[in-house]
């Protein structure tokens, strides 16, 4: 019950400014092998506060918060879905819409406030629970903040679970044992709000069975999950 409550709190999130933007992977579902760690720019979420600046038309500039449905409303162009997009993608979408209204729309998008600043670390760690994101927190750093690996931890198959653009959750297997031994950071990744880092005790061979028996019980979120394991 305590774990479920902690993760429910993670999903509810909080509102506070945060320095640095975490990474975001491409969507990987099913049991496919992850050939490269997830990377990319931060993707906007519901609850984020954006500054939309019009350089040639400052009267259109405004601060706006992303609604729970993932959209924002701007004058003349109605609703725009921005959740799941990067700042550059939102910039391009809004600029294209405003070409019908303005002669030369020049727009920039700034994420002023992030909706949630926490991740959940569970499994074979000393202190499983919610971890605050500060700066560019990586998966290994989050595990260390949760007290580090237990002796029973399988550090070479740590699961990063992340919500994708289609509201499905995808899993990525990270070999953090290699990072610890060789000092290579390639398998470590920056986290983004609402990520879940799960450290298993044994190798996860049957991905779907693992999801059904464990992950769905920990995460009170509707929908299916896809996990990638080596």
C-alpha positions as protocol buffer text, in pm:
chain_id: "A"
residue {
  index: 1
  type: UNK
  ca { x: 0 y: 0 z: 0 }
}
residue {
  index: 2
  type: UNK
  ca { x: 284 y: 236 z: 82 }
}
residue {
  index: 3
  type: UNK
  ca { x: 451 y: 173 z: -255 }
}
residue {
  index: 4
  type: UNK
  ca { x: 123 y: 234 z: -438 }
}
residue {
  index: 5
  type: UNK
  ca { x: 70 y: 556 z: -243 }
}
residue {
  index: 6
  type: UNK
  ca { x: 422 y: 675 z: -326 }
}
residue {
  index: 7
  type: UNK
  ca { x: 380 y: 609 z: -694 }
}
residue {
  index: 8
  type: UNK
  ca { x: 36 y: 770 z: -694 }
}
residue {
  index: 9
  type: UNK
  ca { x: 205 y: 1078 z: -551 }
}
residue {
  index: 10
  type: UNK
  ca { x: 460 y: 1058 z: -830 }
}
residue {
  index: 11
  type: UNK
  ca { x: 185 y: 1064 z: -1090 }
}
residue {
  index: 12
  type: UNK
  ca { x: 14 y: 1361 z: -924 }
}
residue {
  index: 13
  type: UNK
  ca { x: 345 y: 1549 z: -938 }
}
residue {
  index: 14
  type: UNK
  ca { x: 420 y: 1897 z: -811 }
}
residue {
  index: 15
  type: UNK
  ca { x: 481 y: 2240 z: -960 }
}
residue {
  index: 16
  type: UNK
  ca { x: 819 y: 2402 z: -924 }
}
residue {
  index: 17
  type: UNK
  ca { x: 1092 y: 2540 z: -1153 }
}
residue {
  index: 18
  type: UNK
  ca { x: 1376 y: 2307 z: -1237 }
}
residue {
  index: 19
  type: UNK
  ca { x: 1713 y: 2367 z: -1393 }
}
residue {
  index: 20
  type: UNK
  ca { x: 1813 y: 2147 z: -1682 }
}
residue {
  index: 21
  type: UNK
  ca { x: 1605 y: 1942 z: -1921 }
}
residue {
  index: 22
  type: UNK
  ca { x: 1595 y: 1561 z: -1897 }
}
residue {
  index: 23
  type: UNK
  ca { x: 1620 y: 1324 z: -2185 }
}
residue {
  index: 24
  type: UNK
  ca { x: 1336 y: 1153 z: -2365 }
}
residue {
  index: 25
  type: UNK
  ca { x: 1358 y: 830 z: -2564 }
}
residue {
  index: 26
  type: UNK
  ca { x: 1191 y: 727 z: -2882 }
}
residue {
  index: 27
  type: UNK
  ca { x: 901 y: 488 z: -2828 }
}
residue {
  index: 28
  type: UNK
  ca { x: 1006 y: 124 z: -2794 }
}
residue {
  index: 29
  type: UNK
  ca { x: 742 y: -132 z: -2708 }
}
residue {
  index: 30
  type: UNK
  ca { x: 714 y: -507 z: -2679 }
}
residue {
  index: 31
  type: UNK
  ca { x: 1018 y: -722 z: -2605 }
}
residue {
  index: 32
  type: UNK
  ca { x: 1258 y: -574 z: -2860 }
}
residue {
  index: 33
  type: UNK
  ca { x: 1620 y: -523 z: -2762 }
}
residue {
  index: 34
  type: UNK
  ca { x: 1722 y: -164 z: -2689 }
}
residue {
  index: 35
  type: UNK
  ca { x: 2030 y: -99 z: -2902 }
}
residue {
  index: 36
  type: UNK
  ca { x: 2098 y: 250 z: -2768 }
}
residue {
  index: 37
  type: UNK
  ca { x: 2002 y: 434 z: -2450 }
}
residue {
  index: 38
  type: UNK
  ca { x: 1711 y: 675 z: -2482 }
}
residue {
  index: 39
  type: UNK
  ca { x: 1813 y: 1028 z: -2564 }
}
residue {
  index: 40
  type: UNK
  ca { x: 1653 y: 1345 z: -2687 }
}
residue {
  index: 41
  type: UNK
  ca { x: 1503 y: 1674 z: -2578 }
}
residue {
  index: 42
  type: UNK
  ca { x: 1253 y: 1727 z: -2299 }
}
residue {
  index: 43
  type: UNK
  ca { x: 893 y: 1666 z: -2401 }
}
residue {
  index: 44
  type: UNK
  ca { x: 628 y: 1897 z: -2265 }
}
residue {
  index: 45
  type: UNK
  ca { x: 373 y: 1761 z: -2019 }
}
residue {
  index: 46
  type: UNK
  ca { x: 34 y: 1862 z: -1891 }
}
residue {
  index: 47
  type: UNK
  ca { x: 80 y: 2116 z: -1615 }
}
residue {
  index: 48
  type: UNK
  ca { x: 400 y: 2269 z: -1757 }
}
residue {
  index: 49
  type: UNK
  ca { x: 399 y: 2648 z: -1782 }
}
residue {
  index: 50
  type: UNK
  ca { x: 517 y: 2784 z: -2116 }
}
residue {
  index: 51
  type: UNK
  ca { x: 623 y: 3126 z: -2234 }
}
residue {
  index: 52
  type: UNK
  ca { x: 528 y: 3179 z: -2598 }
}
residue {
  index: 53
  type: UNK
  ca { x: 715 y: 3481 z: -2732 }
}
residue {
  index: 54
  type: UNK
  ca { x: 632 y: 3652 z: -3062 }
}
residue {
  index: 55
  type: UNK
  ca { x: 927 y: 3867 z: -3167 }
}
residue {
  index: 56
  type: UNK
  ca { x: 756 y: 4067 z: -3441 }
}
residue {
  index: 57
  type: UNK
  ca { x: 418 y: 4075 z: -3267 }
}
residue {
  index: 58
  type: UNK
  ca { x: 481 y: 4106 z: -2890 }
}
residue {
  index: 59
  type: UNK
  ca { x: 113 y: 4169 z: -2824 }
}
residue {
  index: 60
  type: UNK
  ca { x: 58 y: 3796 z: -2889 }
}
residue {
  index: 61
  type: UNK
  ca { x: 321 y: 3687 z: -2634 }
}
residue {
  index: 62
  type: UNK
  ca { x: 193 y: 3518 z: -2322 }
}
residue {
  index: 63
  type: UNK
  ca { x: 256 y: 3275 z: -2040 }
}
residue {
  index: 64
  type: UNK
  ca { x: 26 y: 2976 z: -2050 }
}
residue {
  index: 65
  type: UNK
  ca { x: -11 y: 2648 z: -1863 }
}
residue {
  index: 66
  type: UNK
  ca { x: -69 y: 2320 z: -2047 }
}
residue {
  index: 67
  type: UNK
  ca { x: -415 y: 2189 z: -1964 }
}
residue {
  index: 68
  type: UNK
  ca { x: -479 y: 1834 z: -1834 }
}
residue {
  index: 69
  type: UNK
  ca { x: -587 y: 1735 z: -2186 }
}
residue {
  index: 70
  type: UNK
  ca { x: -239 y: 1830 z: -2313 }
}
residue {
  index: 71
  type: UNK
  ca { x: -355 y: 2135 z: -2509 }
}
residue {
  index: 72
  type: UNK
  ca { x: -318 y: 2512 z: -2491 }
}
residue {
  index: 73
  type: UNK
  ca { x: -548 y: 2776 z: -2635 }
}
residue {
  index: 74
  type: UNK
  ca { x: -413 y: 3071 z: -2832 }
}
residue {
  index: 75
  type: UNK
  ca { x: -603 y: 3355 z: -2997 }
}
residue {
  index: 76
  type: UNK
  ca { x: -704 y: 3308 z: -3361 }
}
residue {
  index: 77
  type: UNK
  ca { x: -578 y: 2949 z: -3392 }
}
residue {
  index: 78
  type: UNK
  ca { x: -784 y: 2771 z: -3123 }
}
residue {
  index: 79
  type: UNK
  ca { x: -648 y: 2467 z: -2938 }
}
residue {
  index: 80
  type: UNK
  ca { x: -301 y: 2328 z: -3000 }
}
residue {
  index: 81
  type: UNK
  ca { x: -190 y: 1992 z: -2859 }
}
residue {
  index: 82
  type: UNK
  ca { x: 156 y: 2035 z: -2710 }
}
residue {
  index: 83
  type: UNK
  ca { x: 192 y: 1753 z: -2456 }
}
residue {
  index: 84
  type: UNK
  ca { x: 445 y: 1498 z: -2576 }
}
residue {
  index: 85
  type: UNK
  ca { x: 619 y: 1746 z: -2808 }
}
residue {
  index: 86
  type: UNK
  ca { x: 954 y: 1917 z: -2771 }
}
residue {
  index: 87
  type: UNK
  ca { x: 979 y: 2296 z: -2756 }
}
residue {
  index: 88
  type: UNK
  ca { x: 1106 y: 2297 z: -3115 }
}
residue {
  index: 89
  type: UNK
  ca { x: 809 y: 2089 z: -3233 }
}
residue {
  index: 90
  type: UNK
  ca { x: 562 y: 2318 z: -3056 }
}
residue {
  index: 91
  type: UNK
  ca { x: 740 y: 2619 z: -3207 }
}
residue {
  index: 92
  type: UNK
  ca { x: 703 y: 2472 z: -3557 }
}
residue {
  index: 93
  type: UNK
  ca { x: 338 y: 2379 z: -3507 }
}
residue {
  index: 94
  type: UNK
  ca { x: 234 y: 2720 z: -3371 }
}
residue {
  index: 95
  type: UNK
  ca { x: 438 y: 2908 z: -3631 }
}
residue {
  index: 96
  type: UNK
  ca { x: 269 y: 2714 z: -3910 }
}
residue {
  index: 97
  type: UNK
  ca { x: -78 y: 2787 z: -3769 }
}
residue {
  index: 98
  type: UNK
  ca { x: -3 y: 3158 z: -3731 }
}
residue {
  index: 99
  type: UNK
  ca { x: 112 y: 3192 z: -4093 }
}
residue {
  index: 100
  type: UNK
  ca { x: -258 y: 3230 z: -4174 }
}
residue {
  index: 101
  type: UNK
  ca { x: -285 y: 3521 z: -3929 }
}
residue {
  index: 102
  type: UNK
  ca { x: 50 y: 3702 z: -3926 }
}
residue {
  index: 103
  type: UNK
  ca { x: 279 y: 3807 z: -4208 }
}
residue {
  index: 104
  type: UNK
  ca { x: 606 y: 3685 z: -4057 }
}
residue {
  index: 105
  type: UNK
  ca { x: 550 y: 3496 z: -3733 }
}
residue {
  index: 106
  type: UNK
  ca { x: 874 y: 3445 z: -3541 }
}
residue {
  index: 107
  type: UNK
  ca { x: 810 y: 3248 z: -3226 }
}
residue {
  index: 108
  type: UNK
  ca { x: 1011 y: 3090 z: -2948 }
}
residue {
  index: 109
  type: UNK
  ca { x: 885 y: 2849 z: -2682 }
}
residue {
  index: 110
  type: UNK
  ca { x: 1036 y: 2845 z: -2332 }
}
residue {
  index: 111
  type: UNK
  ca { x: 939 y: 2593 z: -2063 }
}
residue {
  index: 112
  type: UNK
  ca { x: 922 y: 2815 z: -1755 }
}
residue {
  index: 113
  type: UNK
  ca { x: 788 y: 2565 z: -1505 }
}
residue {
  index: 114
  type: UNK
  ca { x: 783 y: 2188 z: -1502 }
}
residue {
  index: 115
  type: UNK
  ca { x: 476 y: 2004 z: -1376 }
}
residue {
  index: 116
  type: UNK
  ca { x: 656 y: 1730 z: -1189 }
}
residue {
  index: 117
  type: UNK
  ca { x: 1006 y: 1702 z: -1054 }
}
residue {
  index: 118
  type: UNK
  ca { x: 1011 y: 1348 z: -922 }
}
residue {
  index: 119
  type: UNK
  ca { x: 1086 y: 992 z: -1027 }
}
residue {
  index: 120
  type: UNK
  ca { x: 1020 y: 662 z: -853 }
}
residue {
  index: 121
  type: UNK
  ca { x: 1302 y: 417 z: -776 }
}
residue {
  index: 122
  type: UNK
  ca { x: 1195 y: 68 z: -675 }
}
residue {
  index: 123
  type: UNK
  ca { x: 1310 y: -290 z: -652 }
}
residue {
  index: 124
  type: UNK
  ca { x: 1646 y: -393 z: -510 }
}
residue {
  index: 125
  type: UNK
  ca { x: 1758 y: -61 z: -362 }
}
residue {
  index: 126
  type: UNK
  ca { x: 1807 y: 33 z: 3 }
}
residue {
  index: 127
  type: UNK
  ca { x: 1535 y: 300 z: 18 }
}
residue {
  index: 128
  type: UNK
  ca { x: 1276 y: 262 z: -259 }
}
residue {
  index: 129
  type: UNK
  ca { x: 1050 y: 562 z: -310 }
}
residue {
  index: 130
  type: UNK
  ca { x: 1018 y: 902 z: -470 }
}
residue {
  index: 131
  type: UNK
  ca { x: 1334 y: 1089 z: -566 }
}
residue {
  index: 132
  type: UNK
  ca { x: 1342 y: 1458 z: -645 }
}
residue {
  index: 133
  type: UNK
  ca { x: 1497 y: 1554 z: -978 }
}
residue {
  index: 134
  type: UNK
  ca { x: 1767 y: 1816 z: -938 }
}
residue {
  index: 135
  type: UNK
  ca { x: 1948 y: 1936 z: -1247 }
}
residue {
  index: 136
  type: UNK
  ca { x: 2030 y: 1656 z: -1491 }
}
residue {
  index: 137
  type: UNK
  ca { x: 1975 y: 1349 z: -1272 }
}
residue {
  index: 138
  type: UNK
  ca { x: 2070 y: 1016 z: -1429 }
}
residue {
  index: 139
  type: UNK
  ca { x: 1930 y: 670 z: -1358 }
}
residue {
  index: 140
  type: UNK
  ca { x: 2241 y: 572 z: -1161 }
}
residue {
  index: 141
  type: UNK
  ca { x: 2233 y: 893 z: -959 }
}
residue {
  index: 142
  type: UNK
  ca { x: 1867 y: 832 z: -872 }
}
residue {
  index: 143
  type: UNK
  ca { x: 1951 y: 480 z: -754 }
}
residue {
  index: 144
  type: UNK
  ca { x: 2231 y: 616 z: -537 }
}
residue {
  index: 145
  type: UNK
  ca { x: 1988 y: 871 z: -394 }
}
residue {
  index: 146
  type: UNK
  ca { x: 1766 y: 574 z: -304 }
}
residue {
  index: 147
  type: UNK
  ca { x: 2047 y: 423 z: -98 }
}
residue {
  index: 148
  type: UNK
  ca { x: 2223 y: 232 z: -373 }
}
residue {
  index: 149
  type: UNK
  ca { x: 2196 y: -125 z: -497 }
}
residue {
  index: 150
  type: UNK
  ca { x: 2129 y: -412 z: -260 }
}
residue {
  index: 151
  type: UNK
  ca { x: 2358 y: -715 z: -283 }
}
residue {
  index: 152
  type: UNK
  ca { x: 2073 y: -899 z: -453 }
}
residue {
  index: 153
  type: UNK
  ca { x: 2030 y: -636 z: -726 }
}
residue {
  index: 154
  type: UNK
  ca { x: 2077 y: -717 z: -1093 }
}
residue {
  index: 155
  type: UNK
  ca { x: 2254 y: -397 z: -1193 }
}
residue {
  index: 156
  type: UNK
  ca { x: 2306 y: -508 z: -1552 }
}
residue {
  index: 157
  type: UNK
  ca { x: 1932 y: -511 z: -1627 }
}
residue {
  index: 158
  type: UNK
  ca { x: 1786 y: -204 z: -1460 }
}
residue {
  index: 159
  type: UNK
  ca { x: 1452 y: -108 z: -1615 }
}
residue {
  index: 160
  type: UNK
  ca { x: 1371 y: 249 z: -1705 }
}
residue {
  index: 161
  type: UNK
  ca { x: 994 y: 288 z: -1755 }
}
residue {
  index: 162
  type: UNK
  ca { x: 880 y: 603 z: -1930 }
}
residue {
  index: 163
  type: UNK
  ca { x: 553 y: 736 z: -2065 }
}
residue {
  index: 164
  type: UNK
  ca { x: 566 y: 790 z: -2440 }
}
residue {
  index: 165
  type: UNK
  ca { x: 397 y: 1035 z: -2674 }
}
residue {
  index: 166
  type: UNK
  ca { x: 102 y: 799 z: -2723 }
}
residue {
  index: 167
  type: UNK
  ca { x: 44 y: 774 z: -2345 }
}
residue {
  index: 168
  type: UNK
  ca { x: 178 y: 419 z: -2343 }
}
residue {
  index: 169
  type: UNK
  ca { x: 468 y: 326 z: -2118 }
}
residue {
  index: 170
  type: UNK
  ca { x: 783 y: 182 z: -2269 }
}
residue {
  index: 171
  type: UNK
  ca { x: 1063 y: 2 z: -2086 }
}
residue {
  index: 172
  type: UNK
  ca { x: 1436 y: 22 z: -2150 }
}
residue {
  index: 173
  type: UNK
  ca { x: 1700 y: -212 z: -2008 }
}
residue {
  index: 174
  type: UNK
  ca { x: 2009 y: -31 z: -1879 }
}
residue {
  index: 175
  type: UNK
  ca { x: 2340 y: -203 z: -1800 }
}
residue {
  index: 176
  type: UNK
  ca { x: 2445 y: 7 z: -1502 }
}
residue {
  index: 177
  type: UNK
  ca { x: 2684 y: -262 z: -1382 }
}
residue {
  index: 178
  type: UNK
  ca { x: 2899 y: -179 z: -1683 }
}
residue {
  index: 179
  type: UNK
  ca { x: 2881 y: 189 z: -1590 }
}
residue {
  index: 180
  type: UNK
  ca { x: 3000 y: 113 z: -1236 }
}
residue {
  index: 181
  type: UNK
  ca { x: 3284 y: -116 z: -1342 }
}
residue {
  index: 182
  type: UNK
  ca { x: 3412 y: 55 z: -1655 }
}
residue {
  index: 183
  type: UNK
  ca { x: 3316 y: 412 z: -1583 }
}
residue {
  index: 184
  type: UNK
  ca { x: 3132 y: 426 z: -1916 }
}
residue {
  index: 185
  type: UNK
  ca { x: 2832 y: 657 z: -1915 }
}
residue {
  index: 186
  type: UNK
  ca { x: 2678 y: 531 z: -2240 }
}
residue {
  index: 187
  type: UNK
  ca { x: 2427 y: 305 z: -2064 }
}
residue {
  index: 188
  type: UNK
  ca { x: 2331 y: 570 z: -1809 }
}
residue {
  index: 189
  type: UNK
  ca { x: 2061 y: 818 z: -1909 }
}
residue {
  index: 190
  type: UNK
  ca { x: 1918 y: 1143 z: -1782 }
}
residue {
  index: 191
  type: UNK
  ca { x: 1577 y: 1102 z: -1627 }
}
residue {
  index: 192
  type: UNK
  ca { x: 1266 y: 1303 z: -1689 }
}
residue {
  index: 193
  type: UNK
  ca { x: 970 y: 1365 z: -1457 }
}
residue {
  index: 194
  type: UNK
  ca { x: 749 y: 1062 z: -1380 }
}
residue {
  index: 195
  type: UNK
  ca { x: 1012 y: 809 z: -1489 }
}
residue {
  index: 196
  type: UNK
  ca { x: 1025 y: 483 z: -1296 }
}
residue {
  index: 197
  type: UNK
  ca { x: 1361 y: 313 z: -1234 }
}
residue {
  index: 198
  type: UNK
  ca { x: 1313 y: -52 z: -1132 }
}
residue {
  index: 199
  type: UNK
  ca { x: 1605 y: -266 z: -1014 }
}
residue {
  index: 200
  type: UNK
  ca { x: 1519 y: -638 z: -1045 }
}
residue {
  index: 201
  type: UNK
  ca { x: 1652 y: -921 z: -833 }
}
residue {
  index: 202
  type: UNK
  ca { x: 1680 y: -1173 z: -1114 }
}
residue {
  index: 203
  type: UNK
  ca { x: 1689 y: -1163 z: -1491 }
}
residue {
  index: 204
  type: UNK
  ca { x: 1354 y: -1077 z: -1645 }
}
residue {
  index: 205
  type: UNK
  ca { x: 1298 y: -1333 z: -1919 }
}
residue {
  index: 206
  type: UNK
  ca { x: 920 y: -1319 z: -1967 }
}
residue {
  index: 207
  type: UNK
  ca { x: 855 y: -951 z: -2012 }
}
residue {
  index: 208
  type: UNK
  ca { x: 476 y: -954 z: -2038 }
}
residue {
  index: 209
  type: UNK
  ca { x: 443 y: -1178 z: -1734 }
}
residue {
  index: 210
  type: UNK
  ca { x: 667 y: -944 z: -1537 }
}
residue {
  index: 211
  type: UNK
  ca { x: 455 y: -646 z: -1638 }
}
residue {
  index: 212
  type: UNK
  ca { x: 132 y: -817 z: -1539 }
}
residue {
  index: 213
  type: UNK
  ca { x: 258 y: -941 z: -1203 }
}
residue {
  index: 214
  type: UNK
  ca { x: 464 y: -646 z: -1085 }
}
residue {
  index: 215
  type: UNK
  ca { x: 460 y: -322 z: -1277 }
}
residue {
  index: 216
  type: UNK
  ca { x: 83 y: -286 z: -1307 }
}
residue {
  index: 217
  type: UNK
  ca { x: 49 y: -336 z: -933 }
}
residue {
  index: 218
  type: UNK
  ca { x: 305 y: -66 z: -860 }
}
residue {
  index: 219
  type: UNK
  ca { x: 174 y: 187 z: -1111 }
}
residue {
  index: 220
  type: UNK
  ca { x: -194 y: 282 z: -1077 }
}
residue {
  index: 221
  type: UNK
  ca { x: -203 y: 398 z: -1440 }
}
residue {
  index: 222
  type: UNK
  ca { x: -446 y: 267 z: -1704 }
}
residue {
  index: 223
  type: UNK
  ca { x: -307 y: 128 z: -2027 }
}
residue {
  index: 224
  type: UNK
  ca { x: -43 y: -123 z: -2125 }
}
residue {
  index: 225
  type: UNK
  ca { x: 330 y: -118 z: -2080 }
}
residue {
  index: 226
  type: UNK
  ca { x: 600 y: -234 z: -2317 }
}
residue {
  index: 227
  type: UNK
  ca { x: 939 y: -338 z: -2181 }
}
residue {
  index: 228
  type: UNK
  ca { x: 1265 y: -385 z: -2366 }
}
residue {
  index: 229
  type: UNK
  ca { x: 1510 y: -635 z: -2230 }
}
residue {
  index: 230
  type: UNK
  ca { x: 1839 y: -769 z: -2364 }
}
